[in-house]
Amino acid sequence: MKVEIKNLIEQAERIKQVILSLIAALPGNPRINRINDRCFILSSADLGPECILSPQYHDFKATYRTINTELENKTPQGILSFLTKLAEQGHIRLDAQKYTMRVHPDVQAFLKKLIN
C-alpha cells in the first residue's frame, strides 16, 4: 500500500512537470520584437484599446514563467482549478506577489486550448 501511494505521488509529479513544460512551450507574442530575454519593443498601435502598459501583459513568455511559478506548489487539482479560472476570467490573484495578474487575450485563448 505504501509503495502504491508513493508511485501515485511520483506519477502526479511527472504529470505536473509535463503541464509546466506545455505551458512554457506555448507561443510568444508575435507583435513584439525581442531584444533579449528581458527586453522587447512593441508598437504603440499594439497596446490595444485599453492601453495596458505592463510589460508582462505583452511578454507572453514572462506570463508563462509567472504562471509556472504559481503552479509549482499546487496539487494536480489546484493546477486544473488555477488554469481554468485564469482561462475563463483572464486574470488571477497571485499568491506569491499578492496582486492580481491580468493576461493578454491571446494567452487566455492559448490556455483555454491547452486545458480543453
Backbone bond lengths (Angstrom), bond angles and torsions (degrees), N, CA, C in turn:
res aa  C-N    CA-C-N  psi(-1)  N-CA   C-N-CA  omega(-1)  CA-C   N-CA-C  phi
1 M - - - 1.453 - - 1.532 111.30 -
2 K 1.334 116.59 -44.50 1.455 121.20 -179.34 1.535 110.74 -62.96
3 V 1.341 116.25 -39.15 1.460 121.45 179.58 1.528 110.27 -66.79
4 E 1.328 117.73 -39.11 1.460 121.87 179.46 1.531 111.03 -63.67
5 I 1.307 116.10 -42.73 1.467 119.99 178.81 1.525 109.96 -64.43
6 K 1.322 116.27 -42.67 1.467 120.04 178.67 1.532 110.11 -61.44
7 N 1.330 117.46 -41.21 1.460 121.32 178.27 1.525 111.56 -63.46
8 L 1.323 116.71 -40.97 1.468 120.82 178.19 1.527 111.28 -64.13
9 I 1.308 116.48 -40.50 1.468 120.83 178.35 1.525 110.10 -64.55
10 E 1.332 116.89 -41.70 1.467 120.68 177.93 1.523 111.04 -64.83
11 Q 1.331 117.67 -40.09 1.461 121.49 177.30 1.525 110.73 -62.95
12 A 1.318 116.44 -43.21 1.467 120.85 179.50 1.529 110.14 -61.96
13 E 1.326 116.97 -39.55 1.469 120.62 178.98 1.526 110.90 -66.71
14 R 1.330 117.11 -39.71 1.468 120.09 177.63 1.531 110.73 -64.63
15 I 1.322 116.97 -41.51 1.467 121.13 178.04 1.528 110.01 -62.54
16 K 1.323 116.09 -42.15 1.462 120.83 178.28 1.529 110.61 -59.81
17 Q 1.331 117.35 -43.18 1.466 121.20 179.26 1.528 111.08 -64.48
18 V 1.330 117.25 -36.60 1.464 120.87 176.96 1.532 109.80 -64.13
19 I 1.329 116.66 -43.58 1.470 120.88 178.99 1.526 110.52 -61.64
20 L 1.336 117.30 -44.57 1.460 121.12 179.03 1.534 110.67 -61.68
21 S 1.330 116.28 -39.28 1.473 120.60 178.25 1.525 111.45 -66.12
22 L 1.326 116.19 -40.58 1.470 119.81 179.12 1.527 111.05 -63.53
23 I 1.313 116.08 -40.62 1.469 119.82 179.03 1.528 110.41 -66.09
24 A 1.328 116.85 -44.31 1.466 120.24 179.96 1.525 111.80 -62.96
25 A 1.333 117.16 -26.47 1.466 121.64 -177.69 1.532 113.23 -88.73
26 L 1.328 118.04 -2.19 1.463 119.78 177.97 1.529 109.54 -61.64
27 P 1.335 117.08 153.64 1.466 119.53 -175.78 1.530 113.61 -67.58
28 G 1.320 113.95 150.42 1.457 120.98 176.73 1.525 110.86 -82.21
29 N 1.305 115.26 -177.93 1.457 121.50 -179.49 1.532 109.32 -81.62
30 P 1.327 118.14 115.91 1.465 120.04 -179.18 1.531 113.25 -71.53
31 R 1.336 117.83 -11.68 1.457 121.06 -177.74 1.536 113.44 -87.83
32 I 1.334 116.78 -3.28 1.465 118.27 178.42 1.525 109.73 -104.70
33 N 1.316 115.34 148.25 1.464 122.47 172.80 1.522 106.29 -105.74
34 R 1.319 115.99 107.24 1.462 121.22 -174.66 1.528 110.54 -78.23
35 I 1.333 115.61 130.05 1.460 122.24 176.14 1.531 108.81 -90.91
36 N 1.335 116.37 -45.15 1.467 122.69 173.75 1.525 107.20 -154.51
37 D 1.318 117.69 -168.87 1.469 120.72 -176.65 1.519 113.69 -62.08
38 R 1.321 116.90 -24.98 1.457 119.97 -173.83 1.528 114.22 -116.81
39 C 1.324 116.92 3.86 1.462 119.48 -174.76 1.524 110.15 -140.47
40 F 1.335 115.12 139.94 1.459 119.37 178.16 1.515 110.08 -151.92
41 I 1.318 115.22 166.64 1.459 122.39 177.33 1.522 107.61 -114.77
42 L 1.324 115.88 136.17 1.458 122.23 179.74 1.521 108.03 -134.39
43 S 1.301 116.91 130.63 1.456 120.95 177.17 1.524 109.48 -65.71
44 S 1.314 116.85 141.44 1.467 119.71 178.62 1.527 110.88 -62.65
45 A 1.321 117.32 -23.88 1.469 120.90 177.56 1.534 111.12 -67.25
46 D 1.348 116.74 -21.24 1.464 120.73 -179.34 1.527 113.36 -94.27
47 L 1.327 117.19 6.36 1.466 119.90 177.75 1.523 111.49 -71.56
48 G 1.302 117.19 -20.20 1.456 121.14 178.78 1.510 111.89 87.71
49 P 1.333 116.12 173.01 1.472 120.59 -176.50 1.526 113.10 -66.63
50 E 1.335 117.22 -25.26 1.466 119.82 -179.46 1.519 112.26 -88.82
51 C 1.317 117.28 -7.78 1.467 123.64 177.54 1.534 111.86 51.36
52 I 1.311 116.37 53.29 1.465 121.34 179.48 1.526 108.38 -76.88
53 L 1.324 116.18 122.97 1.460 121.78 -173.89 1.528 113.41 -97.61
54 S 1.302 118.93 -1.09 1.457 121.52 -179.64 1.533 110.38 -65.61
55 P 1.336 117.19 122.50 1.466 118.97 178.62 1.534 112.22 -60.05
56 Q 1.318 116.50 -37.52 1.460 119.99 -178.63 1.537 111.66 -64.30
57 Y 1.299 117.59 -29.85 1.460 121.81 178.90 1.525 110.42 -63.55
58 H 1.323 116.73 -37.59 1.459 122.01 -176.28 1.529 112.91 -93.57
59 D 1.329 117.55 -22.92 1.464 122.06 179.08 1.530 108.07 -93.23
60 F 1.328 115.89 93.25 1.460 120.89 -174.72 1.524 111.56 -60.02
61 K 1.332 117.84 -36.73 1.472 120.71 -178.90 1.526 110.40 -63.84
62 A 1.320 117.59 -38.03 1.469 120.72 176.21 1.528 110.02 -66.34
63 T 1.328 116.54 -38.86 1.463 121.07 176.89 1.526 110.10 -61.30
64 Y 1.335 116.68 -44.02 1.469 120.42 179.98 1.525 111.18 -64.05
65 R 1.345 117.16 -37.97 1.474 119.64 177.84 1.528 110.33 -63.98
66 T 1.328 116.81 -41.37 1.465 120.36 178.91 1.522 110.56 -64.66
67 I 1.327 116.93 -42.66 1.468 121.07 178.02 1.521 109.74 -60.37
68 N 1.335 116.85 -46.74 1.466 120.15 -179.11 1.525 111.82 -63.39
69 T 1.318 117.33 -37.45 1.466 120.23 176.83 1.526 110.33 -60.80
70 E 1.317 116.04 -42.13 1.468 120.22 178.34 1.534 111.71 -66.13
71 L 1.334 116.72 -35.41 1.467 120.56 -175.56 1.524 113.18 -78.49
72 E 1.321 117.80 -21.43 1.461 120.90 -175.23 1.527 113.27 -56.89
73 N 1.316 117.77 -33.01 1.467 120.74 -176.61 1.525 113.18 -102.38
74 K 1.315 116.91 13.25 1.466 119.74 -178.45 1.524 111.17 -101.35
75 T 1.313 114.76 154.81 1.457 121.81 174.67 1.530 108.39 -75.37
76 P 1.337 118.17 165.98 1.470 118.95 176.85 1.536 112.48 -54.16
77 Q 1.315 117.97 -42.91 1.458 120.91 178.28 1.528 110.77 -66.42
78 G 1.327 116.61 -37.53 1.461 121.06 177.52 1.522 112.06 -64.87
79 I 1.338 116.19 -35.60 1.465 120.98 177.39 1.517 109.86 -63.36
80 L 1.318 116.36 -49.16 1.464 120.58 -179.53 1.524 110.96 -61.55
81 S 1.314 116.99 -43.37 1.460 121.59 179.33 1.533 110.95 -62.09
82 F 1.328 116.90 -45.97 1.469 122.22 -179.72 1.526 110.71 -60.71
83 L 1.345 116.47 -49.68 1.466 120.50 -177.72 1.522 112.05 -65.98
84 T 1.328 116.85 -39.25 1.462 120.68 179.06 1.523 110.71 -63.68
85 K 1.318 115.96 -46.19 1.469 120.65 -179.94 1.527 110.62 -63.19
86 L 1.330 117.07 -43.08 1.456 121.06 179.82 1.527 111.19 -65.00
87 A 1.326 116.96 -42.18 1.471 120.94 -179.90 1.525 111.45 -67.16
88 E 1.315 117.44 -35.70 1.464 120.69 -178.92 1.524 112.52 -77.97
89 Q 1.327 116.88 -43.36 1.465 120.66 -172.17 1.528 114.35 -94.70
90 G 1.326 116.59 -25.46 1.463 119.59 -178.81 1.516 113.93 80.99
91 H 1.314 117.44 4.32 1.463 121.60 175.77 1.526 108.19 -155.53
92 I 1.321 115.27 157.93 1.467 119.62 -179.91 1.525 108.86 -154.35
93 R 1.306 115.19 147.72 1.466 121.22 176.20 1.521 108.11 -80.38
94 L 1.322 116.63 122.14 1.458 121.45 -178.89 1.518 110.14 -88.41
95 D 1.326 115.64 131.33 1.460 120.69 -179.06 1.525 111.65 -68.00
96 A 1.330 116.19 -47.42 1.463 120.36 -173.05 1.527 112.82 -68.20
97 Q 1.327 117.85 -42.83 1.458 120.61 -175.35 1.523 113.85 -94.02
98 K 1.302 117.81 -10.69 1.465 122.22 178.63 1.529 112.80 60.74
99 Y 1.322 116.31 40.08 1.461 119.80 173.90 1.527 108.94 -145.34
100 T 1.315 116.05 168.41 1.458 121.15 179.52 1.517 109.06 -94.93
101 M 1.325 115.11 123.23 1.465 120.81 179.25 1.519 108.98 -96.82
102 R 1.308 115.15 126.74 1.454 121.21 175.43 1.522 108.26 -99.85
103 V 1.317 117.32 137.55 1.465 119.55 -178.69 1.525 110.58 -111.70
104 H 1.317 115.01 152.43 1.459 123.03 178.86 1.537 108.78 -62.00
105 P 1.331 118.62 144.53 1.465 120.76 178.23 1.534 113.76 -55.72
106 D 1.334 117.62 -30.40 1.468 119.91 176.80 1.530 111.03 -67.27
107 V 1.330 116.74 -41.13 1.472 120.64 177.11 1.523 109.09 -64.01
108 Q 1.307 116.10 -42.24 1.462 121.36 177.97 1.533 109.92 -57.78
109 A 1.318 117.59 -43.98 1.472 121.83 179.18 1.526 110.89 -65.82
110 F 1.353 118.29 -39.98 1.454 121.13 177.99 1.523 111.02 -62.66
111 L 1.337 116.55 -40.51 1.462 120.48 179.74 1.522 111.41 -67.94
112 K 1.321 117.09 -40.41 1.468 120.68 176.65 1.524 110.77 -58.80
113 K 1.319 114.78 -43.68 1.469 120.51 179.89 1.532 110.25 -64.48
114 L 1.332 116.59 -39.44 1.453 121.62 -178.77 1.523 112.71 -65.85
115 I 1.325 117.50 -41.23 1.469 119.61 -175.97 1.521 113.47 -85.74
116 N 1.316 117.52 -12.76 1.472 119.70 178.53 1.503 112.40 -94.72
